[in-house]
């Protein structure tokens, strides 16, 4: 793996980082580079076997910098257990990267609490995780949260009348909605940080079109999406490590502006060096942000505030 030309990460020796879904793909590459830069990097993954293996691989290159802690975002009990375990052993959290995700399963599936899987894992699980970890984020001198969205957010719409796709489930609109929700979350979190004086920097990033296991684990290797990605490898698809570049930049950019959104700067934002990405208007609407926040608080059972 290599970083983009001219990239130089700051020294992260005194930083503690959590990367969800870090056992493979862009999450793994992000965790690897942050550990190489000196950060204590927690790999928050559902599979203990794969999480431990990924941590061992990272520690082979950055000795003692990575560790695994189990997190299943499809189960609020697991999210609560993860947050409790982390807070027991860490006094602060400097950077939280909400990367784990599910893409377009053929049939509607639900989380342990009965939420549509993509909305539940990609957004609600991360919302709850952020809420529970907010106190330790606030204990860091310059806390930073990075939500992982997608170019798919461009076609996304928040179906507030049917957020769980109970009336009608379509894989791609459900995925687009979940990734739009992540970008709205990033914007609303920054608004609330600014209004409340939290001092938290809220950012977002997307990987472009990266060759990872997300398609195989979602639509499948025989899906139209997989076929199109295979045909477009030479033109639009980039390797998984390059897909991690916008995440790494969002996590470390010393010049990051509040609410900034990072992605590849090539044609269509499909691939290329990382830089600022285009945010669609539906992700920037403050009323939508406030409404989604209120809904997420109700569904996750708690108020998102530093006073916990």
C-alpha positions as CSV (number, residue, x, y, z in Angstrom):
1,X,0.0,0.0,0.0
2,X,1.1,3.6,-0.7
3,X,-0.3,7.0,0.0
4,X,-1.1,9.5,-2.7
5,X,1.8,11.5,-4.2
6,X,3.2,14.1,-1.9
7,X,1.2,12.8,1.1
8,X,2.8,13.1,4.6
9,X,0.7,12.3,7.6
10,X,1.3,14.2,10.9
11,X,2.7,12.4,13.9
12,X,-0.2,10.7,15.6
13,X,1.7,9.1,18.4
14,X,-0.4,10.8,21.1
15,X,-3.7,10.1,19.3
16,X,-6.3,7.3,19.9
17,X,-8.4,6.3,16.9
18,X,-11.4,4.0,16.4
19,X,-12.1,2.7,12.9
20,X,-15.3,0.7,12.5
21,X,-15.3,-2.1,9.9
22,X,-11.5,-2.1,9.9
23,X,-10.9,-5.8,9.2
24,X,-10.9,-5.4,5.4
25,X,-11.2,-2.9,2.6
26,X,-10.9,0.8,3.1
27,X,-11.4,0.5,6.8
28,X,-8.3,-1.8,7.1
29,X,-6.1,0.4,4.9
30,X,-7.2,3.5,6.9
31,X,-6.4,1.8,10.2
32,X,-3.0,0.6,8.8
33,X,-1.9,4.1,7.8
34,X,-3.0,5.7,11.0
35,X,-1.2,3.1,13.0
36,X,1.9,3.6,10.9
37,X,1.7,7.3,11.8
38,X,1.8,6.3,15.4
39,X,-1.9,6.3,16.5
40,X,-3.2,3.8,18.9
41,X,-5.8,2.3,16.5
42,X,-8.8,0.3,17.7
43,X,-10.3,-2.0,15.0
44,X,-14.0,-2.2,15.8
45,X,-15.3,-5.2,13.9
46,X,-18.1,-7.8,14.1
47,X,-15.9,-10.9,13.4
48,X,-13.4,-11.6,16.2
49,X,-11.4,-13.9,13.9
50,X,-11.1,-11.4,11.2
51,X,-10.6,-8.5,13.5
52,X,-7.8,-10.2,15.4
53,X,-6.2,-11.2,12.2
54,X,-6.3,-7.7,10.8
55,X,-4.8,-6.3,14.1
56,X,-2.0,-8.8,13.9
57,X,-1.2,-7.8,10.3
58,X,-1.1,-4.1,11.3
59,X,1.0,-4.8,14.3
60,X,3.5,-6.6,12.1
61,X,4.1,-3.2,10.4
62,X,3.4,-0.9,13.3
63,X,4.2,-2.9,16.4
64,X,1.8,-2.4,19.3
65,X,-0.3,0.2,17.6
66,X,-3.4,-1.8,16.8
67,X,-5.9,-3.8,18.8
68,X,-9.3,-5.4,18.1
69,X,-12.5,-4.7,20.0
70,X,-15.7,-6.4,19.0
71,X,-18.5,-4.3,17.6
72,X,-21.7,-5.4,15.9
73,X,-23.5,-2.3,14.6
74,X,-26.6,-4.4,13.8
75,X,-27.1,-4.8,17.6
76,X,-27.5,-1.9,20.0
77,X,-26.5,-4.2,22.9
78,X,-23.1,-4.8,21.2
79,X,-22.7,-1.1,20.5
80,X,-23.3,-0.3,24.2
81,X,-20.9,-3.1,25.3
82,X,-18.2,-1.7,22.9
83,X,-18.6,1.8,24.1
84,X,-18.5,0.7,27.8
85,X,-15.4,-1.4,27.2
86,X,-13.6,1.4,25.4
87,X,-14.4,4.0,28.1
88,X,-13.1,1.6,30.8
89,X,-9.7,1.5,29.2
90,X,-9.3,4.9,27.5
91,X,-9.5,8.4,28.9
92,X,-10.0,10.0,25.6
93,X,-10.8,9.4,21.9
94,X,-9.2,11.7,19.4
95,X,-10.6,10.4,16.1
96,X,-13.7,8.3,15.4
97,X,-14.1,7.0,11.8
98,X,-17.5,5.5,11.1
99,X,-16.6,3.3,8.1
100,X,-18.5,0.0,8.5
101,X,-21.4,-0.5,6.2
102,X,-23.8,-2.8,4.3
103,X,-24.5,-2.4,0.6
104,X,-27.8,-3.4,-1.1
105,X,-28.6,-6.9,0.0
106,X,-31.1,-8.5,-2.3
107,X,-33.9,-9.0,0.3
108,X,-34.9,-6.8,3.2
109,X,-33.1,-7.8,6.3
110,X,-33.4,-6.3,9.8
111,X,-31.1,-5.6,12.8
112,X,-31.4,-7.1,16.2
113,X,-33.8,-4.3,17.1
114,X,-35.8,-4.7,13.9
115,X,-34.5,-1.8,11.8
116,X,-33.9,-2.2,8.1
117,X,-30.3,-3.5,7.9
118,X,-28.7,-0.7,5.8
119,X,-30.4,2.1,7.7
120,X,-29.7,0.3,11.0
121,X,-26.0,-0.5,10.4
122,X,-24.8,2.3,8.2
123,X,-26.6,5.1,10.1
124,X,-28.4,4.2,13.4
125,X,-25.6,2.0,14.8
126,X,-23.1,4.7,14.1
127,X,-25.4,7.4,15.6
128,X,-25.7,5.4,18.8
129,X,-21.9,4.8,18.9
130,X,-21.2,8.5,18.4
131,X,-23.6,9.4,21.2
132,X,-22.2,6.9,23.7
133,X,-18.6,7.9,22.9
134,X,-19.2,11.7,22.9
135,X,-17.9,12.1,26.5
136,X,-14.5,10.6,25.7
137,X,-14.4,12.5,22.4
138,X,-15.0,15.7,24.5
139,X,-12.0,14.7,26.7
140,X,-9.6,14.9,23.7
141,X,-8.1,18.3,22.9
142,X,-9.1,18.4,19.3
143,X,-11.8,15.6,18.7
144,X,-12.7,14.7,15.2
145,X,-15.4,12.4,13.8
146,X,-15.5,11.2,10.2
147,X,-18.7,9.8,8.7
148,X,-18.3,7.6,5.6
149,X,-20.8,8.5,2.9
150,X,-20.8,7.6,-0.8
151,X,-21.4,9.1,-4.2
152,X,-24.6,7.1,-4.0
153,X,-25.9,9.9,-1.7
154,X,-26.5,12.0,-4.8
155,X,-29.6,10.0,-5.7
156,X,-30.6,9.5,-2.0
157,X,-33.8,10.8,-0.5
158,X,-34.9,10.6,3.2
159,X,-38.2,8.7,3.1
160,X,-39.3,9.8,6.6
161,X,-42.7,8.2,6.0
162,X,-41.0,4.8,5.5
163,X,-37.4,4.9,6.8
164,X,-37.3,1.2,7.4
165,X,-38.5,0.2,3.9
166,X,-41.4,-1.7,5.4
167,X,-43.9,-0.7,2.7
168,X,-41.6,-1.4,-0.1
169,X,-37.9,-2.5,-0.1
170,X,-35.6,-1.7,-3.0
171,X,-31.9,-2.4,-2.3
172,X,-30.3,0.6,-4.0
173,X,-32.7,3.4,-2.8
174,X,-32.3,2.0,0.8
175,X,-28.5,2.1,0.4
176,X,-28.6,5.6,-1.0
177,X,-30.8,6.8,1.8
178,X,-28.4,5.3,4.4
179,X,-25.4,7.1,2.9
180,X,-27.3,10.3,2.6
181,X,-28.2,10.0,6.2
182,X,-24.5,9.7,7.1
183,X,-23.7,12.9,5.3
184,X,-26.7,14.7,6.9
185,X,-25.4,13.4,10.2
186,X,-22.0,14.9,9.6
187,X,-23.4,18.3,8.8
188,X,-25.9,18.3,11.7
189,X,-23.2,17.1,14.2
190,X,-21.1,20.1,13.1
191,X,-24.0,22.5,13.6
192,X,-24.6,21.2,17.1
193,X,-21.0,21.3,18.0
194,X,-20.8,24.9,16.9
195,X,-24.0,25.9,18.7
196,X,-23.0,24.1,21.9
197,X,-19.3,25.0,21.9
198,X,-18.3,21.3,21.9
199,X,-15.1,22.0,20.0
200,X,-15.7,18.9,17.9
201,X,-14.8,18.8,14.2
202,X,-17.3,16.8,12.1
203,X,-16.3,15.7,8.7
204,X,-17.3,13.2,6.0
205,X,-15.6,11.2,3.3
206,X,-16.3,8.8,0.5
207,X,-14.0,6.3,-1.3
208,X,-15.2,6.8,-4.9
209,X,-15.6,3.4,-6.5
210,X,-13.1,1.1,-4.8
211,X,-12.5,-2.6,-5.3
212,X,-13.4,-3.9,-1.8
213,X,-15.5,-6.8,-0.4
214,X,-18.6,-4.5,0.0
215,X,-20.1,-5.5,-3.3
216,X,-19.4,-9.2,-2.8
217,X,-20.9,-9.1,0.7
218,X,-24.0,-7.1,-0.6
219,X,-25.3,-7.4,-4.1
220,X,-22.9,-10.3,-4.8
221,X,-20.1,-11.0,-7.4
222,X,-22.7,-11.9,-10.0
223,X,-24.7,-8.8,-9.6
224,X,-25.0,-6.1,-12.2
225,X,-23.0,-3.8,-10.0
226,X,-20.1,-6.3,-9.8
227,X,-20.3,-6.8,-13.6
228,X,-20.1,-3.0,-14.2
229,X,-17.3,-2.6,-11.8
230,X,-15.3,-5.4,-13.5
231,X,-15.8,-3.8,-16.9
232,X,-14.8,-0.4,-15.6
233,X,-11.8,-1.4,-13.7
234,X,-9.4,0.4,-16.0
235,X,-11.4,3.6,-16.0
236,X,-13.4,4.2,-12.9
237,X,-12.5,1.6,-10.2
238,X,-9.6,2.2,-7.9
239,X,-7.9,-0.2,-5.5
240,X,-9.1,-0.5,-2.0
241,X,-6.0,1.3,-0.6
242,X,-6.7,4.3,-2.9
243,X,-10.3,4.3,-1.7
244,X,-9.0,4.8,1.8
245,X,-7.2,8.0,0.9
246,X,-10.1,10.4,1.4
247,X,-10.8,8.8,4.8
248,X,-7.2,9.2,5.8
249,X,-7.1,12.8,4.6
250,X,-10.3,13.6,6.5
251,X,-8.9,12.1,9.6
252,X,-5.6,14.0,9.5
253,X,-5.9,17.1,7.4
254,X,-4.7,20.0,9.7
255,X,-6.5,22.5,7.4
256,X,-9.8,20.7,7.6
257,X,-12.8,23.1,7.6
258,X,-15.9,22.3,9.8
259,X,-18.3,20.0,7.9
260,X,-15.9,19.3,5.0
261,X,-16.5,16.4,2.7
262,X,-13.6,14.5,1.1
263,X,-13.4,12.2,-1.9
264,X,-11.4,11.4,-5.0
265,X,-11.0,14.4,-7.3
266,X,-11.0,12.6,-10.6
267,X,-13.8,12.6,-13.1
268,X,-17.1,11.9,-11.4
269,X,-15.2,11.5,-8.1
270,X,-14.8,7.9,-9.0
271,X,-11.1,7.7,-8.4
272,X,-7.9,9.8,-8.0
273,X,-6.1,11.8,-5.4
274,X,-8.2,12.9,-2.4
275,X,-9.6,16.4,-2.0
276,X,-12.9,18.1,-1.4
277,X,-16.0,16.4,-2.7
278,X,-19.4,17.6,-3.9
279,X,-22.2,17.6,-1.3
280,X,-25.7,17.5,-2.7
281,X,-28.3,20.1,-1.5
282,X,-30.5,17.5,0.3
283,X,-27.5,16.7,2.6
284,X,-27.1,20.4,3.6
285,X,-30.7,21.3,4.6
286,X,-30.7,22.2,8.2
287,X,-34.4,21.3,8.8
288,X,-33.8,17.8,7.4
289,X,-30.8,17.5,9.6
290,X,-32.7,18.5,12.7
291,X,-35.6,16.1,11.8
292,X,-33.2,13.1,11.2
293,X,-31.4,13.8,14.4
294,X,-34.7,13.8,16.4
295,X,-35.8,10.6,14.7
296,X,-32.4,8.9,15.4
297,X,-32.5,10.0,19.1
298,X,-36.0,8.4,19.4
299,X,-35.0,5.2,17.6
300,X,-31.7,4.8,19.6
301,X,-33.3,5.7,22.9
302,X,-31.3,8.6,24.2
303,X,-30.4,12.3,23.9
304,X,-27.2,13.1,22.0
305,X,-25.4,15.4,24.4
306,X,-22.0,15.7,26.1
307,X,-23.8,15.6,29.5
308,X,-24.2,11.8,29.9
